[in-house]
Amino acid sequence: MPLDQALVRTDFRVRRWDEDQVDWAMGRLGMPGRQRNHANVVICPREFAEHGVAPYSDTTERDCNLVVQQGWVALLGGIAGTSIVNKFSSTYGRIGVGTVSTVASYTDTKLGGDTGGSSTTSYYQACGAAPVIVTSSTPPTMTWTATFGTGVANFSWQEFGIDNYSASGVTITGLSNVILLNHGISSQGTKASGTIWTATATLIFGYPSGSGTLS
């Protein structure tokens, strides 16, 4: 008899635009000089695409994630029991990145680089849109996307995670009703000031073949 598989894996994709591409796109978008020199400019992938600017680098790392204890409590509570206070939505949801490459632990409640206040070791970027849930796929998926502007997360990306807070910032510590869903270790290189990177995390639920492999 085949066994049910309750496994979750994550694909972590990062698209990158360098300073010259960002500057050119801002000019095409009609941003005046003062605005173009703003400390944190954000241009979304759709806007880059509309002006024919492809990312200079687009990478995806497969199966690099651990759903942590808080994450499983939230997922199972949505089926039976107590649901989390702030469900993921267009208001609640961030992708965080950090500088620590230590192996993720099931009991993690924040990124390794999250010291509670340093913008040079962690940063959580609000997604600004609800996660995309696809139940018609085999297996089902849930996808979050966040764009990190020119003035934030300019450090070595070694880890990532998803939480359910509503505003961008450097930490989870001290925030109310916030849970860390997952923690993944993924070396993505160093983001430099003036560049824009977009991170996409896709959680993939289960192995529908029943034999531990994708159908």
C-alpha positions in Angstrom: 0.0 0.0 0.0 1.4 3.4 -0.9 2.0 5.8 1.9 0.5 9.3 2.1 3.2 12.0 1.7 2.9 15.2 3.7 6.1 16.8 2.3 6.7 20.4 1.4 9.5 21.7 -0.7 10.3 25.3 -1.8 11.8 26.8 -4.9 13.5 30.2 -4.3 13.9 32.4 -7.4 15.8 35.7 -7.5 15.7 38.1 -10.4 18.3 40.9 -10.4 18.6 44.3 -12.2 21.9 46.3 -11.9 22.3 50.0 -11.2 22.6 50.9 -14.9 19.4 49.0 -15.7 17.6 50.6 -12.8 18.7 54.1 -13.8 17.7 53.6 -17.4 14.3 52.3 -16.4 13.7 55.1 -14.0 14.4 57.6 -16.8 11.9 55.8 -19.0 9.3 55.9 -16.2 9.7 59.7 -16.1 11.2 60.0 -12.6 12.8 63.4 -12.1 16.4 63.5 -11.0 15.7 64.2 -7.3 13.4 61.2 -7.2 15.8 59.0 -9.1 18.4 59.6 -6.4 15.9 58.6 -3.6 17.3 56.3 -0.9 15.0 53.4 -1.9 13.5 53.2 -5.4 11.3 50.2 -6.2 10.5 49.1 -9.8 8.5 45.9 -10.1 9.3 43.2 -12.7 6.2 44.2 -14.7 7.5 47.7 -15.1 10.9 46.5 -16.2 9.3 44.2 -18.7 7.1 46.9 -20.1 10.3 48.9 -21.0 12.2 45.8 -22.4 14.6 45.5 -19.5 15.3 41.9 -18.7 17.1 41.0 -15.4 20.8 40.5 -15.9 20.5 37.4 -13.7 17.6 35.1 -13.0 18.3 32.0 -10.8 16.2 29.4 -9.0 17.3 27.1 -6.3 15.1 24.0 -5.8 14.1 22.3 -2.5 16.0 24.7 -0.1 13.5 25.2 2.6 12.2 24.0 6.0 8.7 24.8 7.2 9.3 25.6 10.9 7.1 24.7 13.9 5.2 28.0 13.8 4.5 27.4 10.2 3.1 24.0 10.7 0.9 25.2 13.6 -0.4 27.9 11.2 -1.0 25.5 8.3 -2.7 22.9 10.4 -4.7 25.5 12.4 -6.3 26.5 9.1 -7.8 23.0 8.8 -8.8 22.4 12.4 -8.1 24.3 15.6 -7.0 27.9 16.0 -6.3 29.9 12.9 -3.5 32.6 13.0 -4.7 36.1 13.8 -3.3 37.7 10.6 -3.7 35.4 7.6 -1.5 35.9 4.6 -3.2 38.4 2.2 -2.5 41.5 0.2 -2.0 43.3 3.6 0.0 40.6 5.5 3.0 38.8 4.2 6.8 39.5 3.8 9.8 37.7 2.4 12.9 38.2 4.6 16.5 37.7 3.7 19.6 37.5 5.9 23.3 36.9 6.0 23.6 33.7 8.1 24.1 30.3 6.4 23.7 28.1 9.5 21.5 25.1 8.8 17.8 26.0 9.5 16.2 24.5 12.5 12.5 23.4 13.1 12.3 25.6 16.1 13.5 28.8 14.4 11.3 31.9 14.9 13.3 34.4 12.9 16.2 34.5 10.4 19.7 33.8 11.6 20.8 37.3 10.5 17.9 38.9 12.4 19.6 40.5 15.4 16.6 42.7 16.3 17.8 45.9 14.7 20.6 45.6 12.1 19.7 46.5 8.5 23.0 45.1 7.3 22.2 41.5 8.4 18.5 41.0 7.7 15.6 42.7 6.0 11.9 41.7 5.5 10.2 43.1 2.5 6.4 43.4 2.4 5.0 41.6 -0.6 2.1 44.0 -1.2 0.0 41.3 -2.8 -1.7 38.1 -1.6 0.2 34.9 -2.1 -0.9 33.1 -5.3 -2.5 29.8 -4.5 -2.8 27.2 -7.3 -4.8 24.1 -6.4 -5.3 22.9 -9.9 -1.6 22.1 -10.3 -0.1 18.7 -9.4 1.1 19.2 -6.7 -0.6 22.4 -5.3 1.5 25.5 -4.8 1.5 28.8 -2.9 3.8 31.6 -4.1 5.0 34.9 -2.5 6.9 37.6 -4.4 8.6 40.7 -2.9 10.7 43.3 -4.6 13.7 44.7 -2.7 14.4 48.3 -3.7 17.8 50.1 -4.3 18.3 51.1 -0.7 17.5 47.9 1.3 18.9 44.4 1.8 22.3 45.4 0.4 24.3 42.5 1.9 25.1 38.9 1.2 21.8 36.9 0.8 22.4 33.5 2.5 18.9 32.7 3.9 15.3 33.5 3.4 11.9 33.1 5.2 8.3 34.2 5.0 6.3 35.8 7.8 2.9 37.5 8.1 3.6 41.0 9.1 2.2 44.1 7.3 5.2 46.5 6.9 8.8 46.1 5.7 11.5 46.2 8.3 14.7 44.6 9.6 13.3 42.3 12.3 10.5 40.1 13.6 11.4 40.7 17.2 8.7 42.6 19.2 6.0 42.5 16.5 2.6 41.3 17.5 0.8 38.2 16.0 3.8 37.5 13.7 4.7 33.9 12.8 7.7 32.7 10.7 6.3 30.2 8.2 9.6 28.8 6.9 13.3 29.2 6.9 15.5 28.3 3.9 19.3 28.4 3.3 20.1 29.7 -0.2 23.3 31.5 -1.2 22.2 34.1 -3.8 25.3 36.5 -3.8 25.6 40.0 -2.6 23.0 42.7 -3.4 24.7 46.1 -4.0 23.3 49.6 -3.3 21.4 50.9 -6.4 20.3 47.5 -7.6 16.8 46.0 -7.4 16.2 42.3 -6.7 12.9 40.4 -6.8 12.5 37.3 -4.6 9.9 34.6 -5.3 9.3 31.7 -2.9 7.0 28.9 -4.1 5.9 26.3 -1.5 5.0 23.0 -3.2 2.9 20.6 -1.1 3.3 16.8 -1.3 4.2 14.2 -3.8 1.0 13.2 -5.6 2.4 10.0 -7.1 2.3 8.4 -3.6 5.8 7.0 -4.1 7.8 10.0 -2.9 8.3 11.4 -6.4 6.6 14.0 -8.4 4.1 12.7 -10.9 
